[in-house]
Amino acid sequence: MSNQNEFKKVQLSSPHAILGKKGLTDDFLTHVQKLLKRYKTIKIKVLKSVATKSNITSFAEKISQATNSHVLDVRGKMIVISVYELKK
């Protein structure tokens, strides 16, 4: 399956992980790394209690840096990250 098709599939699916009030902990980042190893492209939901517009993009960047992945999309409170970079 191509990266584009995988991205579309993940975008329509339910979130793989939920970022809650504890924020970016080591446990959360290791969980994301395991999910990336298994699924290659994952969707993360950020809860309302943690989320602001600028905050979500900074969370996405921090997660991608910590897990050596690429941010594919940030929409509302959803973040889609992948091991692969999306080709345009």
Contacts in CASP RR format, 6 or more apart in sequence:
PFRMAT RR
TARGET T0000
AUTHOR 0000-0000-0000
METHOD contacts of the structure
MODEL  1
MSNQNEFKKVQLSSPHAILGKKGLTDDFLTHVQKLLKRYKTIKIKVLKSV
ATKSNITSFAEKISQATNSHVLDVRGKMIVISVYELKK
1 9 0 8 1.000
3 41 0 8 1.000
3 82 0 8 1.000
3 84 0 8 1.000
3 86 0 8 1.000
3 87 0 8 1.000
4 86 0 8 1.000
4 87 0 8 1.000
6 40 0 8 1.000
6 41 0 8 1.000
6 82 0 8 1.000
7 41 0 8 1.000
7 72 0 8 1.000
7 73 0 8 1.000
7 80 0 8 1.000
7 82 0 8 1.000
7 86 0 8 1.000
10 39 0 8 1.000
10 41 0 8 1.000
10 42 0 8 1.000
10 43 0 8 1.000
10 80 0 8 1.000
11 43 0 8 1.000
11 73 0 8 1.000
11 80 0 8 1.000
13 43 0 8 1.000
14 43 0 8 1.000
15 43 0 8 1.000
15 44 0 8 1.000
15 45 0 8 1.000
15 78 0 8 1.000
16 35 0 8 1.000
16 39 0 8 1.000
16 42 0 8 1.000
16 43 0 8 1.000
16 44 0 8 1.000
17 28 0 8 1.000
17 31 0 8 1.000
17 32 0 8 1.000
17 35 0 8 1.000
17 42 0 8 1.000
17 43 0 8 1.000
17 44 0 8 1.000
17 45 0 8 1.000
18 44 0 8 1.000
18 45 0 8 1.000
18 46 0 8 1.000
18 47 0 8 1.000
19 28 0 8 1.000
19 44 0 8 1.000
19 45 0 8 1.000
19 46 0 8 1.000
19 47 0 8 1.000
19 50 0 8 1.000
19 59 0 8 1.000
20 46 0 8 1.000
20 47 0 8 1.000
20 49 0 8 1.000
20 50 0 8 1.000
21 47 0 8 1.000
21 49 0 8 1.000
21 50 0 8 1.000
22 28 0 8 1.000
23 50 0 8 1.000
24 59 0 8 1.000
24 62 0 8 1.000
24 63 0 8 1.000
24 66 0 8 1.000
29 63 0 8 1.000
29 66 0 8 1.000
29 67 0 8 1.000
32 42 0 8 1.000
32 44 0 8 1.000
32 63 0 8 1.000
32 66 0 8 1.000
32 67 0 8 1.000
32 81 0 8 1.000
33 67 0 8 1.000
35 42 0 8 1.000
36 42 0 8 1.000
36 67 0 8 1.000
36 69 0 8 1.000
36 81 0 8 1.000
36 82 0 8 1.000
36 83 0 8 1.000
40 82 0 8 1.000
40 83 0 8 1.000
40 84 0 8 1.000
41 72 0 8 1.000
41 80 0 8 1.000
41 81 0 8 1.000
41 82 0 8 1.000
41 83 0 8 1.000
41 84 0 8 1.000
42 80 0 8 1.000
42 81 0 8 1.000
42 82 0 8 1.000
43 78 0 8 1.000
43 79 0 8 1.000
43 80 0 8 1.000
44 63 0 8 1.000
44 78 0 8 1.000
44 79 0 8 1.000
44 80 0 8 1.000
44 81 0 8 1.000
45 77 0 8 1.000
45 78 0 8 1.000
45 79 0 8 1.000
46 55 0 8 1.000
46 56 0 8 1.000
46 59 0 8 1.000
46 77 0 8 1.000
46 78 0 8 1.000
46 79 0 8 1.000
47 77 0 8 1.000
48 77 0 8 1.000
50 59 0 8 1.000
51 77 0 8 1.000
53 76 0 8 1.000
56 74 0 8 1.000
56 76 0 8 1.000
56 77 0 8 1.000
56 79 0 8 1.000
57 74 0 8 1.000
59 79 0 8 1.000
60 71 0 8 1.000
60 74 0 8 1.000
60 79 0 8 1.000
60 81 0 8 1.000
61 71 0 8 1.000
63 69 0 8 1.000
63 71 0 8 1.000
63 79 0 8 1.000
63 81 0 8 1.000
64 70 0 8 1.000
64 71 0 8 1.000
64 81 0 8 1.000
67 81 0 8 1.000
69 81 0 8 1.000
69 82 0 8 1.000
69 83 0 8 1.000
70 81 0 8 1.000
70 82 0 8 1.000
70 83 0 8 1.000
70 84 0 8 1.000
70 85 0 8 1.000
70 86 0 8 1.000
71 79 0 8 1.000
71 80 0 8 1.000
71 81 0 8 1.000
72 80 0 8 1.000
72 81 0 8 1.000
72 82 0 8 1.000
72 86 0 8 1.000
73 79 0 8 1.000
73 80 0 8 1.000
74 80 0 8 1.000
END
